[in-house]
């Protein structure tokens, strides 16, 4: 990349905030007085009661490239975008942008509520660097794109958040910026307007506009962006080509979901959520392990074989004992049942004693995500629960390198199939 090709450049950008208003005001007063006497503090160092909202972020965008910034709430996405727009000044590092910059970072941002939509168009477009003549030439296009013709001469204070987003995006996009910065605000609009906005983003990208998009929508980022930045606790977790970043983000979300559910369970290290039954059978030391292994396994690759192992204590003779393993997904119960009787294990009468059980699953078709394990021991004919443990294990299925980059997030099971596309006419 030649030096003249870039449009956005961030070099070791950091931003800190105070943990409390009182602490922030004290530091701000001290900094202001220090500047008056020519003795400013070192802004690259943390002081008591401060934290890094953004820490040491560096990237470069070429003309026509799009960067998707993703991460959980509080990771620093919006703070970074506000540094890029100039709302925040970085405490360390620097940001450089080339050309006209359009920004849409919050519904109603930059609008004067007492002025009409038309008057706000003039003000916002002028702030983007458009001349009065250019604003007049684009006015009809901006109004038409926003679909607010009937309300354009009404004060903006009467606009809904969706209407404000429509107007803000229309001004930012129709002004044909060299750089467009967009936060999650497009999620406020209705589906038809969202599609219209994304179609327009594709057009701007083809014309050479560089786009920085902050979103929780993997679909939106995958559709618009060719590069990704996954942030965690203010720092770069993964930066690079969009497929790799999305997979890392998805896998981290699954791990976070697993940890959240595990920590919510009672007992040291997260015991089972519910254990019940008659007590005639007790299953313990329940683990998901690698095939033929013994060490607990928290993560599986797509289609990786695995085993479920446990110790089974039988306190009284049981006829037709059935052991059943059931998997739950994040939003669905009982998505998969592995039943000893259905799999052909007919044990007849089981005498009192302690047993070791291994359930081998040769290939699983679970899609990427977090899954909980439930274990039950029942009698085949009576269906009576001798033992029941909910959420006694958890495993995360990771994204493979060549599938599921952008697919239905609600689906949990994968089926292999052959697709044949034959042309029947021209």
Backbone torsions as a table, in degrees:
resi	resn	phi	psi	omega
1	UNK	NA	124.9	177.4
2	UNK	-76.0	161.9	-175.3
3	UNK	-63.9	-22.3	-176.7
4	UNK	-90.5	-2.2	-176.3
5	UNK	-85.9	-19.5	-174.0
6	UNK	-81.7	151.7	177.6
7	UNK	-119.8	-29.9	179.1
8	UNK	-131.8	130.7	178.3
9	UNK	-140.7	124.9	174.7
10	UNK	-115.9	130.1	-177.4
11	UNK	-123.3	106.0	176.3
12	UNK	49.7	47.8	-175.8
13	UNK	-77.9	130.8	177.1
14	UNK	-136.6	148.0	177.3
15	UNK	-144.8	132.2	-179.3
16	UNK	-118.7	154.5	176.6
17	UNK	-134.4	160.1	173.7
18	UNK	-84.0	149.6	-179.6
19	UNK	-77.3	-16.0	178.7
20	UNK	-141.5	155.2	179.2
21	UNK	-62.6	-40.8	-179.0
22	UNK	-61.1	-45.2	-179.9
23	UNK	-65.8	-40.8	-179.9
24	UNK	-63.5	-42.2	-179.9
25	UNK	-66.2	-38.5	179.4
26	UNK	-64.4	-44.9	178.9
27	UNK	-66.4	-39.3	179.8
28	UNK	-63.9	-41.5	178.1
29	UNK	-64.5	-42.9	179.6
30	UNK	-63.9	-40.6	179.6
31	UNK	-66.6	-41.0	-179.8
32	UNK	-63.8	-44.4	178.2
33	UNK	-65.1	-36.5	179.0
34	UNK	-63.8	-39.7	179.5
35	UNK	-67.1	-34.0	179.5
36	UNK	-63.1	-33.6	-178.3
37	UNK	-101.8	9.2	177.2
38	UNK	73.6	30.1	-178.9
39	UNK	-133.1	59.1	-179.2
40	UNK	-66.4	152.5	-179.6
41	UNK	-81.6	163.7	178.1
42	UNK	-79.2	105.4	-174.9
43	UNK	-71.9	-9.7	-179.7
44	UNK	-84.2	-2.4	-179.3
45	UNK	-109.8	142.6	175.3
46	UNK	-79.6	139.6	173.9
47	UNK	-108.6	172.9	-178.3
48	UNK	-57.6	130.5	178.0
49	UNK	82.7	14.9	178.7
50	UNK	-116.4	161.0	175.7
51	UNK	-145.7	157.6	177.8
52	UNK	-85.2	113.0	173.2
53	UNK	-78.1	-33.8	174.7
54	UNK	-136.0	132.4	-174.4
55	UNK	-135.4	112.8	168.9
56	UNK	56.7	54.8	179.0
57	UNK	-95.3	128.4	177.6
58	UNK	-136.2	134.9	172.6
59	UNK	-165.8	163.0	177.3
60	UNK	-134.4	133.8	176.5
61	UNK	-111.3	131.4	174.8
62	UNK	-84.9	166.4	176.8
63	UNK	-60.5	128.6	179.4
64	UNK	86.0	-5.0	176.5
65	UNK	-84.5	154.8	177.4
66	UNK	-127.6	135.4	-178.8
67	UNK	-115.2	124.3	174.6
68	UNK	-98.9	124.1	179.6
69	UNK	-104.8	123.8	-176.6
70	UNK	-134.9	161.6	-178.2
71	UNK	157.2	166.7	-179.5
72	UNK	-70.6	165.0	177.1
73	UNK	-57.9	135.1	179.0
74	UNK	89.0	5.0	-177.2
75	UNK	-83.5	-11.4	177.4
76	UNK	111.7	6.4	-177.2
77	UNK	-59.1	-54.8	-176.7
78	UNK	-67.6	-36.3	176.6
79	UNK	-60.0	-44.2	178.5
80	UNK	-62.1	-42.3	-179.8
81	UNK	-64.5	-37.6	178.8
82	UNK	-70.5	-27.9	172.5
83	UNK	-67.5	-41.4	179.5
84	UNK	-63.7	-36.1	-179.8
85	UNK	-78.9	-13.1	-179.1
86	UNK	93.6	1.9	177.7
87	UNK	-66.3	-43.0	175.3
88	UNK	-107.3	143.3	172.8
89	UNK	-95.3	129.6	179.9
90	UNK	-65.9	145.5	176.0
91	UNK	-80.4	-19.0	175.8
92	UNK	-152.0	152.7	-179.2
93	UNK	80.4	-172.9	-179.2
94	UNK	-150.9	157.3	178.2
95	UNK	-123.2	136.6	177.5
96	UNK	-130.6	132.8	177.5
97	UNK	-129.6	142.2	179.7
98	UNK	-114.2	133.8	175.8
99	UNK	91.3	-176.0	179.4
100	UNK	-69.8	134.3	-176.3
101	UNK	-115.8	124.1	172.6
102	UNK	-106.4	142.5	-176.6
103	UNK	-140.2	138.1	174.0
104	UNK	-135.6	95.6	-171.3
105	UNK	-114.3	-10.4	177.4
106	UNK	-165.9	148.2	177.5
107	UNK	-60.8	123.3	178.6
108	UNK	82.8	1.4	-179.2
109	UNK	-63.3	127.5	178.6
110	UNK	86.3	-2.9	179.5
111	UNK	-92.0	144.8	171.8
112	UNK	-95.3	115.9	-171.9
113	UNK	-63.6	-25.6	-177.9
114	UNK	-81.5	-17.5	-179.7
115	UNK	-89.2	159.5	180.0
116	UNK	-75.9	168.5	176.2
117	UNK	-59.4	-41.5	-179.9
118	UNK	-63.7	-43.5	179.6
119	UNK	-65.0	-36.9	177.6
120	UNK	-68.2	-31.0	175.3
121	UNK	-60.9	-45.8	179.6
122	UNK	-59.4	-45.3	-176.7
123	UNK	-67.0	-48.5	-177.0
124	UNK	-67.7	-39.6	178.7
125	UNK	-66.7	-36.6	177.3
126	UNK	-64.9	-38.2	177.5
127	UNK	-64.8	-26.7	177.2
128	UNK	-80.2	-6.4	177.0
129	UNK	102.2	8.0	178.5
130	UNK	-80.2	141.5	176.5
131	UNK	-78.7	160.9	177.0
132	UNK	-53.8	-36.9	179.4
133	UNK	-66.0	-43.0	178.8
134	UNK	-65.2	-38.0	179.5
135	UNK	-63.3	-44.3	179.5
136	UNK	-63.2	-38.2	-178.6
137	UNK	-69.6	-27.7	-179.4
138	UNK	-96.0	-7.3	-171.0
139	UNK	-56.8	-50.7	-177.6
140	UNK	-61.9	-37.8	179.7
141	UNK	-66.5	-41.4	179.2
142	UNK	-63.8	-46.4	-179.0
143	UNK	-64.1	-43.0	-179.5
144	UNK	-64.7	-41.3	-179.3
145	UNK	-64.4	-39.5	-178.8
146	UNK	-72.0	-17.6	-177.8
147	UNK	59.0	34.8	-178.6
148	UNK	-116.3	28.5	-176.2
149	UNK	-52.9	-40.3	-176.4
150	UNK	-71.6	-22.0	-173.2
151	UNK	-116.7	7.5	-170.3
152	UNK	-68.0	-22.8	179.2
153	UNK	-103.7	19.7	176.1
154	UNK	-100.9	144.9	177.7
155	UNK	-56.5	140.1	-176.3
156	UNK	-65.1	-22.3	-180.0
157	UNK	-61.9	-19.4	178.5
158	UNK	-92.6	-0.9	179.5
159	UNK	-78.5	145.4	169.5
160	UNK	-75.3	168.5	178.7
161	UNK	-61.8	-36.4	177.8
162	UNK	-64.5	-39.6	178.0
163	UNK	-66.4	-38.3	178.0
164	UNK	-64.9	-38.9	177.1
165	UNK	-64.1	-42.7	178.0
166	UNK	-56.1	-47.6	-177.4
167	UNK	-68.0	-43.7	-179.1
168	UNK	-63.2	-42.9	179.8
169	UNK	-67.1	-39.8	-179.6
170	UNK	-60.1	-44.0	179.4
171	UNK	-65.7	-46.2	-175.9
172	UNK	-66.1	-38.9	-174.1
173	UNK	-84.4	-44.4	-175.5
174	UNK	-68.3	-21.6	177.6
175	UNK	-71.6	-2.2	177.0
176	UNK	53.1	63.4	-179.7
177	UNK	-74.6	157.4	171.5
178	UNK	-77.6	-26.7	177.8
179	UNK	-133.2	129.7	178.0
180	UNK	-122.8	124.5	-179.1
181	UNK	-110.9	120.8	-173.4
182	UNK	-130.4	126.7	175.1
183	UNK	-93.8	-171.6	-173.9
184	UNK	-64.9	0.5	-169.3
185	UNK	-59.7	-23.9	-179.1
186	UNK	-62.5	-19.8	178.6
187	UNK	-66.0	-16.7	-179.2
188	UNK	-73.6	-33.1	-175.0
189	UNK	-71.7	164.4	176.7
190	UNK	-73.4	168.1	-172.2
191	UNK	-62.2	-40.8	-179.5
192	UNK	-63.8	-41.1	179.9
193	UNK	-71.1	-36.1	175.6
194	UNK	-58.6	-44.9	179.0
195	UNK	-62.0	-41.0	178.7
196	UNK	-61.6	-41.6	179.5
197	UNK	-64.5	-45.1	-178.6
198	UNK	-67.1	-37.2	174.9
199	UNK	-60.2	-39.7	179.5
200	UNK	-68.4	-37.8	176.5
201	UNK	-60.4	-41.3	178.4
202	UNK	-61.3	-40.7	178.7
203	UNK	-64.3	-42.9	177.8
204	UNK	-62.1	-40.2	-179.2
205	UNK	-62.9	-41.3	179.0
206	UNK	-63.8	-28.3	179.4
207	UNK	-82.7	-4.5	176.9
208	UNK	105.6	6.1	177.1
209	UNK	-72.7	135.0	173.5
210	UNK	-89.2	133.3	-174.7
211	UNK	-121.7	132.7	170.8
212	UNK	-114.6	116.5	-174.8
213	UNK	-118.3	122.0	173.6
214	UNK	-100.4	125.0	-177.3
215	UNK	-161.3	152.1	169.6
216	UNK	-90.5	-8.2	-177.9
217	UNK	-84.7	108.5	178.2
218	UNK	-62.9	-36.8	179.7
219	UNK	-61.1	-43.0	179.9
220	UNK	-65.1	-44.9	-178.9
221	UNK	-66.3	-41.3	179.3
222	UNK	-63.2	-38.3	-177.4
223	UNK	-71.8	-36.2	-171.4
224	UNK	-96.4	-36.6	-163.7
225	UNK	-103.4	146.3	173.6
226	UNK	-107.4	-10.8	174.6
227	UNK	-130.0	156.4	-178.1
228	UNK	-136.0	152.2	174.8
229	UNK	-132.1	111.0	178.3
230	UNK	-97.7	115.8	-177.7
231	UNK	-103.4	145.6	176.6
232	UNK	-144.4	118.7	179.8
233	UNK	54.5	41.5	174.6
234	UNK	84.2	-4.9	-175.8
235	UNK	-116.4	164.6	176.7
236	UNK	-73.9	120.2	173.4
237	UNK	-90.1	-50.5	176.9
238	UNK	-144.2	136.2	176.8
239	UNK	-135.5	127.1	178.7
240	UNK	160.9	-153.0	-178.0
241	UNK	-63.1	145.5	-163.6
242	UNK	-63.1	-36.3	-178.6
243	UNK	-61.7	-45.5	-178.7
244	UNK	-64.1	-39.2	-177.9
245	UNK	-69.9	-41.8	179.6
246	UNK	-63.1	-41.9	179.0
247	UNK	-62.9	-41.6	178.6
248	UNK	-63.6	-40.3	179.5
249	UNK	-66.1	-44.8	178.5
250	UNK	-61.2	-45.5	-179.5
251	UNK	-63.1	-39.9	179.3
252	UNK	-65.8	-38.8	177.0
253	UNK	-61.2	-41.5	179.1
254	UNK	-64.9	-41.5	178.3
255	UNK	-63.9	-41.7	179.4
256	UNK	-62.5	-41.4	179.0
257	UNK	-63.0	-40.5	179.2
258	UNK	-64.6	-43.1	-179.9
259	UNK	-66.0	-38.7	-179.4
260	UNK	-62.4	-45.7	-179.2
261	UNK	-67.8	-38.4	-179.2
262	UNK	-66.2	-42.2	-178.0
263	UNK	-71.2	-20.6	-180.0
264	UNK	-79.6	-12.7	-178.2
265	UNK	-82.2	149.1	179.9
266	UNK	-72.9	159.0	175.0
267	UNK	94.1	160.5	-179.4
268	UNK	-64.6	127.4	178.1
269	UNK	74.0	3.8	178.9
270	UNK	87.7	86.2	177.9
271	UNK	-83.1	-176.1	-179.7
272	UNK	-64.2	148.7	-178.8
273	UNK	-70.2	-38.6	-179.2
274	UNK	-145.0	128.6	173.1
275	UNK	-124.6	123.5	-179.2
276	UNK	-148.5	-178.5	-179.7
277	UNK	130.9	179.6	-177.1
278	UNK	-75.3	-20.6	-177.7
279	UNK	92.7	-3.1	178.6
280	UNK	-68.7	-25.7	177.8
281	UNK	-131.3	138.4	175.4
282	UNK	-130.3	127.5	175.5
283	UNK	-107.0	128.0	177.8
284	UNK	-141.1	177.8	-175.2
285	UNK	52.0	42.7	-177.8
286	UNK	-78.7	127.3	-178.4
287	UNK	-144.1	147.2	165.5
288	UNK	-95.0	125.9	-174.6
289	UNK	-131.9	166.4	173.0
290	UNK	-65.1	156.5	-179.4
291	UNK	-56.1	127.5	-179.5
292	UNK	65.3	13.1	179.3
293	UNK	-102.8	-178.5	179.7
294	UNK	-130.0	-18.8	-179.1
295	UNK	-78.6	135.9	179.4
296	UNK	-58.1	140.8	-177.1
297	UNK	-121.5	123.8	-177.5
298	UNK	-94.0	-19.5	-176.1
299	UNK	-135.0	142.5	176.4
300	UNK	-127.1	145.7	169.7
301	UNK	-80.3	158.0	179.2
302	UNK	-56.5	129.4	179.8
303	UNK	67.1	15.1	177.8
304	UNK	-75.7	128.0	176.0
305	UNK	-62.6	151.6	177.2
306	UNK	-151.1	165.6	176.4
307	UNK	-122.2	152.0	169.7
308	UNK	-113.3	122.8	-178.2
309	UNK	-119.8	151.2	178.3
310	UNK	-164.5	161.7	170.3
311	UNK	-99.7	136.4	-178.3
312	UNK	-120.8	121.4	177.7
313	UNK	-107.3	121.6	179.3
314	UNK	-106.0	121.1	-175.2
315	UNK	-93.1	-21.0	177.1
316	UNK	-147.0	156.9	-176.3
317	UNK	-58.4	132.9	-177.2
318	UNK	-124.2	129.1	173.7
319	UNK	-92.6	135.7	174.5
320	UNK	56.2	53.0	178.0
321	UNK	-70.8	134.8	177.1
322	UNK	-124.0	128.6	173.3
323	UNK	-104.8	131.9	-175.4
324	UNK	-129.5	128.9	173.5
325	UNK	-109.5	130.5	-178.3
326	UNK	-126.7	136.3	178.2
327	UNK	-106.1	137.4	173.0
328	UNK	-112.7	141.5	172.4
329	UNK	-94.6	-179.2	-175.1
330	UNK	-59.7	-38.8	-174.6
331	UNK	-119.9	6.7	-175.6
332	UNK	-135.8	141.1	176.3
333	UNK	-96.1	148.4	169.7
334	UNK	53.8	52.7	-179.7
335	UNK	-79.5	-17.6	-176.7
336	UNK	-155.0	132.3	178.5
337	UNK	-121.6	130.6	175.3
338	UNK	-116.3	107.9	-169.3
339	UNK	-114.6	128.5	-176.9
340	UNK	-62.0	-38.2	179.8
341	UNK	-68.7	-43.5	179.2
342	UNK	-63.6	-29.5	-179.6
343	UNK	-88.5	5.4	172.0
344	UNK	94.1	9.3	178.2
345	UNK	-88.9	100.3	180.0
346	UNK	-106.7	103.8	-170.4
347	UNK	-95.2	-10.4	-178.7
348	UNK	64.4	-129.0	179.5
349	UNK	-92.6	129.0	177.0
350	UNK	-106.4	123.2	-177.0
351	UNK	-86.0	158.4	179.1
352	UNK	-56.0	144.0	179.8
353	UNK	153.4	-176.6	-179.6
354	UNK	-112.5	132.0	-174.5
355	UNK	-126.4	156.6	173.8
356	UNK	-111.8	129.1	-177.3
357	UNK	-120.7	134.1	173.9
358	UNK	-128.0	125.1	176.0
359	UNK	-107.3	116.0	-177.9
360	UNK	-100.4	124.7	178.2
361	UNK	-110.2	105.1	-171.3
362	UNK	-65.6	-34.0	179.3
363	UNK	-158.0	126.2	179.8
364	UNK	-107.1	142.1	-179.1
365	UNK	-107.7	32.8	178.4
366	UNK	-76.1	137.7	176.8
367	UNK	-78.7	164.6	-178.3
368	UNK	-55.4	136.6	179.7
369	UNK	156.8	-172.9	-178.3
370	UNK	-108.7	135.2	-175.3
371	UNK	-132.5	137.7	177.9
372	UNK	-101.4	146.8	-179.7
373	UNK	-107.1	131.5	173.7
374	UNK	-118.3	142.9	-179.3
375	UNK	-126.0	134.3	177.6
376	UNK	-133.7	146.7	171.0
377	UNK	-122.0	124.4	-176.2
378	UNK	-135.9	168.7	169.6
379	UNK	-97.5	138.7	-169.9
380	UNK	-62.3	-40.2	-174.3
381	UNK	-85.2	-43.6	-176.4
382	UNK	-81.5	-26.5	-177.3
383	UNK	68.9	18.4	-177.6
384	UNK	-79.3	133.3	178.4
385	UNK	-75.3	108.7	172.4
386	UNK	-80.9	-28.8	179.6
387	UNK	-155.9	140.1	176.4
388	UNK	-147.7	124.3	176.5
389	UNK	-130.4	120.4	178.3
390	UNK	-96.8	142.0	177.1
391	UNK	52.9	50.1	179.7
392	UNK	-92.3	3.1	175.8
393	UNK	-165.0	162.4	179.3
394	UNK	-148.1	146.0	176.2
395	UNK	-143.9	145.2	177.2
396	UNK	-107.6	125.0	173.5
397	UNK	-91.9	122.9	-174.5
398	UNK	-85.7	158.0	176.6
399	UNK	-67.9	131.1	170.1
400	UNK	-74.6	169.4	-174.5
401	UNK	-80.0	-12.9	-172.1
402	UNK	-129.2	12.3	-178.2
403	UNK	-142.4	164.3	167.9
404	UNK	63.1	19.7	-179.7
405	UNK	-64.0	-43.5	176.3
406	UNK	-139.8	96.3	-178.6
407	UNK	-142.3	-178.7	-176.6
408	UNK	-63.5	114.5	-177.4
409	UNK	-70.4	-12.5	-178.7
410	UNK	-89.4	-13.4	-179.8
411	UNK	-76.8	145.7	-176.8
412	UNK	-124.9	-17.4	-176.9
413	UNK	-121.9	138.7	179.4
414	UNK	-106.9	136.1	172.7
415	UNK	-114.0	132.2	172.3
416	UNK	-75.6	138.2	179.8
417	UNK	-152.4	156.6	175.2
418	UNK	-103.6	127.7	177.4
419	UNK	-106.3	134.7	177.3
420	UNK	-128.6	118.6	179.0
421	UNK	-109.9	112.3	-178.9
422	UNK	-117.7	131.2	177.9
423	UNK	-76.8	128.0	-179.4
424	UNK	-107.2	-16.2	176.4
425	UNK	-160.7	164.6	179.9
426	UNK	-111.0	NA	NA
